[in-house]
């Protein structure tokens, strides 16, 4: 299953092809996408790299995390699967509801 990696703090002049070449040292790269500013349409220094295998994405994050490219220390995060993100969002909403309920009870009691 493919896995996406969020790459942050890259030099703005690194192309999709160059970034794909760098990550292909670890495993097969399916796609690279450059994030651009919505107004200026210029690169923001953030990229998404999609690796063919989850294990390759995991290895790439561990290998490249904190590496320096042209005097910029890059940061990588492996994207969570959609179901895991949904669970996290749901858990956060439940905790927020409980917090709001406890505050409401405190106001009611006092």
N, C-alpha and C positions, 0 to 999 in steps of 0.2 A: 504494500500500500504506500502511496506517495505521501510525503511529509513536507510541509512548508517551514522555512526558516526565515525569521525576520532579522535582517542585518542592518545595524544602525551605525551612524557616524563614519560612513565611508566618504572618501574624497568625491567631490561632485563630478569629476571628469572620468570616473570609472564607468565604462560602458557595460551593457548587459553581456556582451560577448566575453569581455575580459573577466567579469565576475564569474560567468559560467565556466571559463577555463580554470580559474582558481579553484572552484568547488569541485570540478571534475577530477581533481587529484584524489579526492576521497571516494567518489562514486558517481553514478550516472545522474546528470542534472536534467530534469524534465523541462523546466522553464525558469526564467529570471525576469522579474518585473521591477521597473524603476518607479518609485513613488515620486510624483511631481506636485508642486504647489498648485492649488486650484486656481489662484489668481494669476501668478506670473508664469505658470507652466514650466518652471525650472526645477531641476532635480533637488530633492530635499536632503539627500545623503542617506536615505533609507531605501532598502531593496528587499524584495521577497525572492528567495531561492527555493524552488521546489525540487526535492531529491526523489528519485524513483523508489528508494527503500527507506523505511523508518530507521533502520540500523545505520544507514549512511548519513542520514540527517543527524542522528545522535552523535556519531563520530565526528561529523563536521563541526557541530557546535562545540564539542569538547576540544577539538584540535585548533579551531580558529578563534575561540573566545579569548579576548584580550590581546589578540595579535595586532601588530602595527602595520598599517598600509599607508605609505607616504606620510609618516609622522602623525597618523591619526589612529588611536586605539579603537578598534571596532568592538561592537557588542552584538552577540547573537542570542536569539531566543527561539527555541523550537515551538511552533504553533501547536496549541492543544487541539485534539480532535473536537469536532463540533459537539458531540455528546458530552464530553468533559466540560467544555465551556458552558453548555446549557446547565449542567449540574451545578457548576460554580455560581452561575447567575441565580439559579433557583435557591441555592443554599444562602446566598447573600440576601435575597429578598425575604426569605423566611426569618433570618436573623434580624433584619431591619424591622420586620413586622413585630417580632418579639420585643425588640428594644422600644419601639413606639408604644406597644401595649403596656410594658412595664412603666414607662413614663406616664401614661394616661392613668394607670392604677395609682401611682404615687400622688398625682395631682388630685385624684378622687378621694384618697384617704386623708390627705392633709387639708 
